[in-house]
Amino acid sequence: MTHLFEPLTVKSVTLKNRIGMSPMCQYSAVDGHMNDWHFVHLTSRAVGGAGLIIAEATGILPEGRITPGCTGLWQDSQIEPLARIVKAVKQYNAVPGIQIGHAGRKASAALPWAGGAHLSDKEGGWDIVGPADEAFGGALTKKPKPLDKAGIARIVSAFRDSARRARDAGCEWLEIHAAHGYLLNSFLSPLTNTRSDEYGGSFENRARALMEVIAAVQETWPENLPLAVRLSATDWVDGGWSVDDSVMLAQKLKAAGVDLIDCSSGGMRPQDVSHYPVGPGYQVPLAEKVRHEAGIHTGQPMRRGFWGIRRRRFFLCNTAGRKFFYSAATGTSPAACSCLRAR
Ligand SMILES: Cc1cc2nc3c(=O)[nH]c(=O)nc-3n(C[C@H](O)[C@H](O)[C@H](O)COP(=O)(O)O)c2cc1C
């Protein structure tokens, strides 16, 4: 058995324990720049003892942000505020990481406390893109513009440039956001990718955008530093993305040099939410299957899953999301944790 408080080495990085903080949007940035809010949010959890701190979904382009309050790494002026936080996180012996992504058809949304609906141009919103032209639904009513090849190439390059900025800020762990119905996830799922060109149709084609992002990011992200991908390991509905698809994709990603698959789930369509079997540790079996069958490190956000993992005595690395909000610095109570595991 591997213990929660044992170190874990991935490439040249050693986490002092297997407790980490999941990326969590704070909706508190100004023009994508991190500030004192993010400093306190991230550094205090490092002080609390987590081995890994992953900063929130950070837009690779301004229009790739979920909300106007989301952080970004699309311009060099965003490096310094992140570097300040990275330095402090390292000072407290945690590994500083960041998640970068593009929100696709779920972008241009109001802050959650302002309702979270799509913003019109007058309200400060912007045009959104996706693999196809279908709106997400619910309060996200805007129709995305289907990306053409030049649009995909621009986004792939923006991921590369954001990875370079994360590197320059001193981040030591990079996670590509391909989960929760955001852009890369919506290319993967047959529920949302109805394209008929080389970016749609077959599994290989639907995975193409993500694989191009990985290759581009590797041009700037150091080879010796961990590269992770967060997937929605299943859409939880027939005809959608399945955990078997995730295993196949994890095998491809591993062959491409990815070190860890962070196995979340769902988020693709609002009408499917009632199918999610939400409960303590409900995402553990997804990560377990990916880890065993693809032979790669995994993580999974869970709900109060810490106990489930502990009873089963196979946890190797644990990250917590909202628990860190409830228990300001330490996140030590077992509720609302998520878990990373070595292969
Ligand atoms: C306020 C909030 C913001 C979140 N932001 C992100 C995010 O930026 N990227 C992401 O992949 N998941 C995000 N999530 C999901 C969490 O990372 C985590 O997977 C989820 O909360 C389940 O884990 P938990 O039960 O330990 O909180 C967010 C969750 C919350 C509550």
The ligand as an ORCA input file, in Angstrom:
! r2SCAN-3c Opt
* xyz 0 1
  C     -15.657     26.858     -6.997
  C     -15.186     25.748     -7.860
  C     -14.416     26.043     -8.961
  C     -13.950     25.018     -9.789
  N     -13.118     25.329    -10.830
  C     -12.569     24.331    -11.559
  C     -11.580     24.607    -12.510
  O     -11.120     25.732    -12.667
  N     -11.115     23.571    -13.240
  C     -11.554     22.282    -13.049
  O     -11.102     21.386    -13.755
  N     -12.442     21.996    -12.097
  C     -12.945     22.973    -11.348
  N     -13.802     22.668    -10.334
  C     -14.000     21.260     -9.973
  C     -12.995     20.894     -8.872
  O     -11.653     20.968     -9.350
  C     -13.222     19.469     -8.342
  O     -12.978     18.602     -9.396
  C     -14.646     19.305     -7.839
  O     -14.992     20.358     -6.964
  C     -14.832     17.961     -7.128
  O     -13.916     17.796     -6.106
  P     -14.288     18.115     -4.573
  O     -15.533     17.319     -4.274
  O     -13.069     17.686     -3.805
  O     -14.555     19.589     -4.497
  C     -14.296     23.672     -9.518
  C     -15.091     23.384     -8.408
  C     -15.516     24.394     -7.576
  C     -16.329     24.048     -6.379
*
